[in-house]
Amino acid sequence: MSIVPSFVPLNSSEPTHRSIPIKQNSGPISALPVRPRERTATAIVYCEANFGALDGKTANGLIRRSEKYKILSVIDSEQAGCDTGIVLDNVPNDIPVCRDLAESLAQAGSVPDFFIFGMAPSSGMLSKHERSLVLEAMSHGMNIVNGLHEFLNDDPVFAAACIAGKVEIIDVRKPKEKKDLRMFSGRIAEVTCPIIAVLGTDCAIGKRTTANIITDSLNDANIKAVMVGTGQTGLIQGARYGVALDAIPSQFCAGELEANIVNAFEIESPDVIIVEGQGALSHPAFSTSSFILRGSCPKGIVLQHAPKRSHRCDFESMEMPTPASEINLLETFSDTKVIGLTINHEHMSDPEVSTAITRYEHELGIPVTDALTRSPERLVEMILLAFPELKAELIGNT
């Protein structure tokens, strides 16, 4: 793999992406293949009327990457009969979208190990219909993976269903007892490798996906990287280190994240630690970004932005910030540096992505790429430009 030693802006004549076409709302884009993973437990994912949409981000993420579970199908009656890979990236993966639970069970041929609730509604709660469906899945002998703010193990009805069906419910967001939660200690200073946070200009903008791709790309380049998750989807996907920060009392958020990062550093001895972002520092509805900055004390930030997104998710009256304004806020709030920008290409054609990359590189003076549609080498170059000391690790590990 060739590594560029200094920042070189992309231009229209430079080959920037693979040749596999994927479908977006406006024109073809290219996609990178997902690395194969060893998975033993089987699962179906419920994502009614939301697969491929913003509130279906847990299902979307599991289709693109799942280290814990072999996903057999996704339930969404509005897209029944489609291939999930085609829906997301126009690349078939032989995982079907099924109309309902009965069809999904028939397709599986046997009862899957897990039923995963694959949506992240703003309410964080199950509807009456969804409660009935989860109970039905339990009656068939499926364990439940629940990433919502509603903890089903605390519900007497679901507790009884666990006993009757001899199954368990994994409430992914449920934190430890308060007596076991940790406050910020300052031990983050013991982490001597670069810590890089992947933050964004909005929620549901692709921070977790980009963080995963950066981690994989660095490892593929023989630079040992570990990702620390901060949300329910990353934990369901299989992140070995992390915590769902939005379910923890604010007093402990920075400390719990710090402790997970220190743990990852001591156990894995990585060259780089990548921290998944949540929300956006400029977004008034979310405070998690501030805790991520405080708890991880990142040496660098990769910022994710959707150029065609006109307003914040679920807030039509709130205009999206510019990358420049978000960068200014981040660097004012925290002793860190934004080292690169990554593009979310929703509603964009491939030429529009190229234009946006060129525009932002010249406007911001930092590397810009699209983690899903451009070469992963560009992400490695972005990291090496900001942390040239990692080149020694690259040479030593080669």
RODO-2510 file (C-alpha; in nm, 4 decimals, decimal comma):
residues 398
     n   res          X          Y          Z
     1     m     0,0000     0,0000     0,0000
     2     s     0,1379     0,3424    -0,0914
     3     i     0,1382     0,6051     0,1811
     4     v     0,1436     0,9749     0,0951
     5     p     0,3791     1,1530     0,3394
     6     s     0,2057     1,4895     0,3227
     7     f    -0,1409     1,6218     0,2440
     8     v    -0,2172     1,6078    -0,1272
     9     p    -0,5637     1,7387    -0,2264
    10     l    -0,7581     1,5064    -0,4515
    11     n    -0,8393     1,6163    -0,8037
    12     s    -1,0832     1,4988    -1,0654
    13     s    -0,8187     1,3024    -1,2574
    14     e    -0,7101     1,0921    -0,9599
    15     p    -0,8685     0,7452    -0,9312
    16     t    -1,0439     0,7571    -0,5982
    17     h    -1,2772     0,4613    -0,5637
    18     r    -1,3561     0,1004    -0,6365
    19     s    -1,5685     0,0026    -0,9319
    20     i    -1,8588    -0,1662    -0,7541
    21     p    -2,1693     0,0511    -0,8084
    22     i    -2,4082     0,1217    -0,5262
    23     k    -2,7412     0,2948    -0,5418
    24     q    -2,8153     0,6237    -0,3714
    25     n    -3,1030     0,8650    -0,4123
    26     s    -2,9238     1,0534    -0,6887
    27     g    -2,6934     0,8555    -0,9126
    28     p    -2,4518     0,5639    -0,8703
    29     i    -2,1842     0,5535    -0,6021
    30     s    -1,9178     0,2896    -0,5439
    31     a    -1,8832     0,0808    -0,2290
    32     l    -1,6066    -0,1027    -0,0513
    33     p    -1,6516    -0,4691     0,0402
    34     v    -1,7245    -0,5630     0,3998
    35     r    -1,4593    -0,7819     0,5611
    36     p    -1,5826    -1,1327     0,6501
    37     r    -1,6291    -1,2105     1,0199
    38     e    -1,6529    -1,5275     1,2223
    39     r    -2,0047    -1,5467     1,3681
    40     t    -2,1796    -1,8332     1,5388
    41     a    -2,5120    -1,7077     1,6799
    42     t    -2,7902    -1,6627     1,4247
    43     a    -3,0327    -1,3701     1,4316
    44     i    -3,3147    -1,1960     1,2516
    45     v    -3,3517    -0,8193     1,2740
    46     y    -3,6785    -0,6309     1,3071
    47     c    -3,6860    -0,2973     1,1235
    48     e    -4,0455    -0,2429     1,0074
    49     a    -4,0807     0,0505     0,7639
    50     n    -3,7341     0,1770     0,8504
    51     f    -3,4743    -0,0447     0,6855
    52     g    -3,2296     0,1756     0,4972
    53     a    -3,3673     0,4865     0,6693
    54     l    -3,2200     0,6919     0,9533
    55     d    -3,4221     0,5288     1,2331
    56     g    -3,3172     0,1871     1,1030
    57     k    -2,9515     0,2541     1,1744
    58     t    -2,9119    -0,0505     1,4016
    59     a    -3,0381    -0,2854     1,1296
    60     n    -2,8398    -0,0981     0,8649
    61     g    -2,5245    -0,1280     1,0719
    62     l    -2,5738    -0,4991     1,1391
    63     i    -2,6133    -0,5736     0,7693
    64     r    -2,2921    -0,3869     0,6915
    65     r    -2,0987    -0,5326     0,9848
    66     s    -2,1784    -0,7946     1,2473
    67     e    -1,9074    -0,9712     1,4430
    68     k    -2,1408    -1,1312     1,6993
    69     y    -2,4333    -1,2520     1,4902
    70     k    -2,4945    -1,4164     1,1569
    71     i    -2,7885    -1,2128     1,0268
    72     l    -3,0411    -1,4354     0,8450
    73     s    -3,2983    -1,1737     0,7430
    74     v    -3,4475    -0,8329     0,8144
    75     i    -3,8197    -0,7818     0,8750
    76     d    -3,9684    -0,4851     0,6880
    77     s    -4,2964    -0,5395     0,5036
    78     e    -4,2441    -0,2310     0,2862
    79     q    -3,9328    -0,3821     0,1251
    80     a    -4,0169    -0,7522     0,1476
    81     g    -3,8541    -0,9614    -0,1235
    82     c    -3,5533    -0,7320    -0,1607
    83     d    -3,1925    -0,8189    -0,0905
    84     t    -3,0676    -0,6171     0,2068
    85     g    -2,7359    -0,5438     0,0383
    86     i    -2,9159    -0,4050    -0,2662
    87     v    -3,1335    -0,1826    -0,0455
    88     l    -2,8343    -0,0338     0,1356
    89     d    -2,5500    -0,0336    -0,1165
    90     n    -2,6737    -0,1895    -0,4417
    91     v    -2,4398    -0,4833    -0,3746
    92     p    -2,6236    -0,8154    -0,3142
    93     n    -2,5391    -1,0107     0,0010
    94     d    -2,8060    -1,2868    -0,0054
    95     i    -2,9665    -1,1653     0,3178
    96     p    -3,3352    -1,1149     0,2375
    97     v    -3,5912    -0,8663     0,3605
    98     c    -3,8973    -1,0575     0,4873
    99     r    -4,2570    -0,9446     0,5259
   100     d    -4,3137    -1,0565     0,8868
   101     l    -4,1878    -1,2835     1,1611
   102     a    -4,3574    -1,5920     1,0141
   103     e    -4,1872    -1,5421     0,6767
   104     s    -3,8540    -1,4746     0,8434
   105     l    -3,8789    -1,7969     1,0456
   106     a    -3,9747    -1,9936     0,7360
   107     q    -3,6788    -1,8493     0,5473
   108     a    -3,4418    -1,9404     0,8318
   109     g    -3,5517    -2,3053     0,8295
   110     s    -3,5039    -2,3315     1,2063
   111     v    -3,5510    -2,1000     1,5020
   112     p    -3,2722    -1,8391     1,5080
   113     d    -3,0868    -1,7791     1,8318
   114     f    -3,1744    -1,4094     1,8539
   115     f    -3,4413    -1,1575     1,7604
   116     i    -3,2775    -0,8146     1,7383
   117     f    -3,4819    -0,4974     1,7594
   118     g    -3,3117    -0,3054     1,4801
   119     m    -3,4571     0,0430     1,5083
   120     a    -3,3566     0,3485     1,7094
   121     p    -3,6727     0,5614     1,7383
   122     s    -3,6387     0,8979     1,9102
   123     s    -3,8811     0,7812     2,1813
   124     g    -3,6537     0,4908     2,2739
   125     m    -3,9615     0,2832     2,3597
   126     l    -4,1549    -0,0101     2,2126
   127     s    -4,4983     0,0481     2,0644
   128     k    -4,7887    -0,1772     2,1693
   129     h    -4,7565    -0,3788     1,8470
   130     e    -4,3816    -0,4129     1,8902
   131     r    -4,4254    -0,5406     2,2450
   132     s    -4,6547    -0,8140     2,1138
   133     l    -4,4090    -0,9054     1,8397
   134     v    -4,1146    -0,9333     2,0769
   135     l    -4,3202    -1,1544     2,3063
   136     e    -4,4151    -1,3704     2,0074
   137     a    -4,0481    -1,4101     1,9156
   138     m    -3,9734    -1,5169     2,2714
   139     s    -4,2521    -1,7739     2,2566
   140     h    -4,0721    -1,9359     1,9626
   141     g    -3,7567    -1,9703     2,1724
   142     m    -3,5597    -1,6695     2,0517
   143     n    -3,3450    -1,4602     2,2822
   144     i    -3,3928    -1,0848     2,2508
   145     v    -3,1363    -0,8123     2,1839
   146     n    -3,2857    -0,4787     2,2854
   147     g    -3,0997    -0,1540     2,2250
   148     l    -3,3760     0,0804     2,3390
   149     h    -3,3894     0,2981     2,6504
   150     e    -3,6756     0,0773     2,7747
   151     f    -3,5187    -0,2080     2,9712
   152     l    -3,7339    -0,5149     2,9082
   153     n    -3,5806    -0,7170     3,1900
   154     d    -3,7427    -0,4715     3,4313
   155     d    -4,0900    -0,5404     3,2872
   156     p    -4,2779    -0,8187     3,4726
   157     v    -4,4458    -0,9358     3,1500
   158     f    -4,1145    -0,9826     2,9716
   159     a    -3,9534    -1,1307     3,2818
   160     a    -4,2278    -1,3958     3,2904
   161     a    -4,1854    -1,4589     2,9169
   162     c    -3,8135    -1,5235     2,9732
   163     i    -3,8982    -1,7956     3,2242
   164     a    -4,1740    -1,9462     3,0088
   165     g    -3,9656    -1,9521     2,6928
   166     k    -3,6346    -2,0343     2,8632
   167     v    -3,4764    -1,7390     2,6870
   168     e    -3,2949    -1,4231     2,7901
   169     i    -3,3178    -1,0542     2,7070
   170     i    -3,0019    -0,8517     2,6524
   171     d    -3,0764    -0,4880     2,7384
   172     v    -2,7739    -0,3401     2,5641
   173     r    -2,8146     0,0098     2,7025
   174     k    -2,8701    -0,0906     3,0638
   175     p    -2,5817     0,0499     3,2693
   176     k    -2,4113    -0,1037     3,5683
   177     e    -2,5269    -0,0312     3,9194
   178     k    -2,4396     0,3238     4,0235
   179     k    -2,2009     0,1933     4,2869
   180     d    -1,9979     0,0314     4,0076
   181     l    -1,9893     0,3321     3,7736
   182     r    -1,6612     0,5199     3,7489
   183     m    -1,5908     0,8908     3,7529
   184     f    -1,3184     1,0591     3,5496
   185     s    -0,9814     0,9976     3,7151
   186     g    -0,7229     1,1461     3,4811
   187     r    -0,5850     0,8018     3,3921
   188     i    -0,6457     0,8855     3,0271
   189     a    -0,3021     1,0509     3,0457
   190     e    -0,1535     0,7005     3,0783
   191     v    -0,2673     0,6198     2,7246
   192     t     0,0372     0,6976     2,5140
   193     c    -0,0979     0,6061     2,1702
   194     p    -0,3039     0,8544     1,9649
   195     i    -0,6742     0,8658     2,0500
   196     i    -0,8911     0,9738     1,7558
   197     a    -1,2608     1,0524     1,7923
   198     v    -1,4951     1,0268     1,4939
   199     l    -1,7518     1,3018     1,5493
   200     g    -2,0141     1,4595     1,3241
   201     t    -2,2232     1,7607     1,2345
   202     d    -2,5476     1,5750     1,3136
   203     c    -2,6822     1,2519     1,4599
   204     a    -2,7363     0,9431     1,2387
   205     i    -2,4768     1,0675     0,9920
   206     g    -2,2442     0,7649     0,9703
   207     k    -1,9918     0,8201     1,2494
   208     r    -1,9953     0,4576     1,3630
   209     t    -1,9582     0,3216     1,0103
   210     t    -1,6672     0,5535     0,9407
   211     a    -1,5047     0,4650     1,2741
   212     n    -1,5279     0,0944     1,1869
   213     i    -1,3793     0,1488     0,8421
   214     i    -1,0931     0,3596     0,9790
   215     t    -1,0184     0,0889     1,2367
   216     d    -1,0212    -0,1862     0,9738
   217     s    -0,8121     0,0196     0,7306
   218     l    -0,5434     0,0882     0,9893
   219     n    -0,5291    -0,2792     1,0879
   220     d    -0,5057    -0,3782     0,7223
   221     a    -0,2091    -0,1403     0,6944
   222     n    -0,0369    -0,3181     0,9884
   223     i    -0,1119    -0,0320     1,2291
   224     k    -0,2877    -0,1921     1,5252
   225     a    -0,6131    -0,0068     1,5936
   226     v    -0,8909    -0,0726     1,8435
   227     m    -1,2336     0,0901     1,8335
   228     v    -1,4169     0,1934     2,1492
   229     g    -1,7950     0,2037     2,1016
   230     t    -2,0185     0,4627     2,2632
   231     g    -2,3653     0,3544     2,1450
   232     q    -2,5927     0,0543     2,1373
   233     t    -2,5439    -0,0360     1,7712
   234     g    -2,1664    -0,0576     1,7948
   235     l    -2,1987    -0,2812     2,0991
   236     i    -2,4519    -0,5054     1,9219
   237     q    -2,2187    -0,5261     1,6214
   238     g    -1,9485    -0,6640     1,8484
   239     a    -1,7286    -0,3831     1,9793
   240     r    -1,5130    -0,5408     2,2512
   241     y    -1,4730    -0,2157     2,4410
   242     g    -1,7283     0,0535     2,5014
   243     v    -2,0413     0,1703     2,6762
   244     a    -2,3775     0,3161     2,5695
   245     l    -2,3110     0,6653     2,6995
   246     d    -2,6607     0,8053     2,6554
   247     a    -2,7942     0,5669     2,9212
   248     i    -2,5431     0,6601     3,1914
   249     p    -2,5926     0,9410     3,4467
   250     s    -2,3977     1,2411     3,3257
   251     q    -2,1697     1,2434     3,6291
   252     f    -2,0182     0,9121     3,5176
   253     c    -2,0097     0,9462     3,1362
   254     a    -1,6568     1,0814     3,1042
   255     g    -1,5262     0,8356     3,3625
   256     e    -1,6857     0,5281     3,2065
   257     l    -1,5502     0,6188     2,8638
   258     e    -1,2056     0,6929     3,0081
   259     a    -1,2049     0,3563     3,1877
   260     n    -1,2970     0,1679     2,8699
   261     i    -1,0235     0,3428     2,6722
   262     v    -0,7625     0,2730     2,9405
   263     n    -0,8775    -0,0900     2,9504
   264     a    -0,8455    -0,1228     2,5719
   265     f    -0,4981     0,0332     2,5853
   266     e    -0,3726    -0,1939     2,8633
   267     i    -0,5139    -0,5158     2,7162
   268     e    -0,4566    -0,4604     2,3451
   269     s    -0,1415    -0,2397     2,3375
   270     p    -0,2701    -0,0699     2,0208
   271     d    -0,0922     0,1842     1,8034
   272     v    -0,4158     0,3872     1,7740
   273     i    -0,7504     0,3991     1,9543
   274     i    -1,0580     0,5081     1,7566
   275     v    -1,3549     0,6396     1,9559
   276     e    -1,7041     0,6302     1,8061
   277     g    -1,8884     0,9624     1,8262
   278     q    -2,2508     1,0364     1,9142
   279     g    -2,4760     1,3262     1,8131
   280     a    -2,2964     1,6536     1,7412
   281     l    -2,1366     1,9044     1,9754
   282     s    -2,3360     2,1859     1,8136
   283     h    -2,6687     2,0021     1,8378
   284     p    -2,8790     2,1252     2,1339
   285     a    -3,0634     1,7930     2,1634
   286     f    -2,7496     1,5896     2,2409
   287     s    -2,4808     1,6270     2,5054
   288     t    -2,2954     1,2999     2,4477
   289     s    -2,0340     1,4595     2,2211
   290     s    -1,9150     1,6767     2,5084
   291     f    -1,8672     1,3721     2,7309
   292     i    -1,6778     1,1935     2,4536
   293     l    -1,4415     1,4882     2,4182
   294     r    -1,3918     1,5134     2,7939
   295     g    -1,3592     1,1415     2,8618
   296     s    -1,1350     1,0492     2,5696
   297     c    -0,9249     1,3690     2,5464
   298     p    -0,8627     1,2892     2,1781
   299     k    -0,5455     1,4038     2,0065
   300     g    -0,7362     1,4217     1,6790
   301     i    -1,0895     1,4299     1,5395
   302     v    -1,2266     1,3011     1,2112
   303     l    -1,5464     1,4934     1,1367
   304     q    -1,8338     1,3365     0,9408
   305     h    -2,0621     1,5645     0,7356
   306     a    -2,3523     1,5193     0,4910
   307     p    -2,3301     1,8012     0,2333
   308     k    -2,6823     1,7464     0,0978
   309     r    -2,8533     1,7307     0,4391
   310     s    -3,0383     2,0610     0,4760
   311     h    -3,1547     2,0320     0,8354
   312     r    -3,0897     1,8327     1,1506
   313     c    -3,2495     1,4892     1,1876
   314     d    -3,6002     1,5242     1,3369
   315     f    -3,5577     1,9043     1,3589
   316     e    -3,6695     2,0616     1,0323
   317     s    -3,6350     2,4138     1,1714
   318     m    -3,2648     2,3627     1,2518
   319     e    -3,0258     2,4182     0,9645
   320     m    -2,7185     2,1982     0,9399
   321     p    -2,3938     2,3602     1,0534
   322     t    -2,1070     2,4000     0,8109
   323     p    -1,7988     2,1845     0,8652
   324     a    -1,5981     2,5012     0,9291
   325     s    -1,8288     2,6142     1,2097
   326     e    -1,8308     2,2686     1,3710
   327     i    -1,4513     2,2491     1,3504
   328     n    -1,4215     2,5884     1,5179
   329     l    -1,6569     2,4780     1,7973
   330     l    -1,4759     2,1476     1,8527
   331     e    -1,1312     2,3027     1,8644
   332     t    -1,2534     2,5796     2,0957
   333     f    -1,4271     2,3383     2,3320
   334     s    -1,1432     2,0863     2,3528
   335     d    -0,7637     2,0833     2,3285
   336     t    -0,7608     1,8878     2,0043
   337     k    -0,7372     1,9219     1,6276
   338     v    -0,9727     1,8162     1,3491
   339     i    -0,7433     1,6130     1,1226
   340     g    -0,9829     1,5263     0,8428
   341     l    -1,3369     1,5367     0,7075
   342     t    -1,5375     1,2369     0,5844
   343     i    -1,8410     1,2675     0,3592
   344     n    -2,1805     1,1034     0,4072
   345     h    -2,2930     1,0730     0,0454
   346     e    -2,6702     1,0543     0,1045
   347     h    -2,8628     1,2065    -0,1891
   348     m    -2,5343     1,2573    -0,3786
   349     s    -2,4108     1,1243    -0,7112
   350     d    -2,0510     1,0108    -0,7521
   351     p    -1,9454     1,3333    -0,9331
   352     e    -2,1062     1,5366    -0,6548
   353     v    -1,8990     1,3480    -0,3970
   354     s    -1,5810     1,4249    -0,5916
   355     t    -1,6776     1,7916    -0,6143
   356     a    -1,7491     1,8075    -0,2421
   357     i    -1,4156     1,6436    -0,1582
   358     t    -1,2246     1,8958    -0,3692
   359     r    -1,4232     2,1892    -0,2331
   360     y    -1,3780     2,1022     0,1337
   361     e    -1,0095     2,0174     0,0968
   362     h    -0,9385     2,3629    -0,0436
   363     e    -1,1777     2,5350     0,1979
   364     l    -1,0590     2,3625     0,5155
   365     g    -0,7005     2,2676     0,4324
   366     i    -0,7392     1,9134     0,5646
   367     p    -0,7779     1,5725     0,3935
   368     v    -1,1325     1,4856     0,2864
   369     t    -1,2733     1,1532     0,1676
   370     d    -1,5804     0,9289     0,1694
   371     a    -1,5104     0,6232     0,3837
   372     l    -1,7668     0,4070     0,2011
   373     t    -1,6916     0,4942    -0,1603
   374     r    -1,3254     0,5939    -0,1801
   375     s    -1,0111     0,3921    -0,1217
   376     p    -0,9371     0,3097     0,2445
   377     e    -0,5800     0,4156     0,1769
   378     r    -0,6985     0,7747     0,1933
   379     l    -0,8126     0,7228     0,5527
   380     v    -0,4737     0,5772     0,6463
   381     e    -0,3009     0,8732     0,4805
   382     m    -0,5242     1,1069     0,6811
   383     i    -0,4153     0,9445     1,0088
   384     l    -0,0453     0,9270     0,9161
   385     l    -0,0405     1,2908     0,8131
   386     a    -0,1677     1,3920     1,1570
   387     f     0,0451     1,1392     1,3472
   388     p     0,3684     1,0861     1,1514
   389     e     0,5157     0,8869     1,4410
   390     l     0,2872     0,6015     1,3332
   391     k     0,4978     0,5597     1,0195
   392     a     0,7629     0,4017     1,2405
   393     e     0,5030     0,1564     1,3651
   394     l     0,4025     0,0869     1,0067
   395     i     0,7608     0,0124     0,9079
   396     g     0,8224    -0,1935     1,2211
   397     n     0,5070    -0,4002     1,1702
   398     t     0,5639    -0,4655     0,8002
***
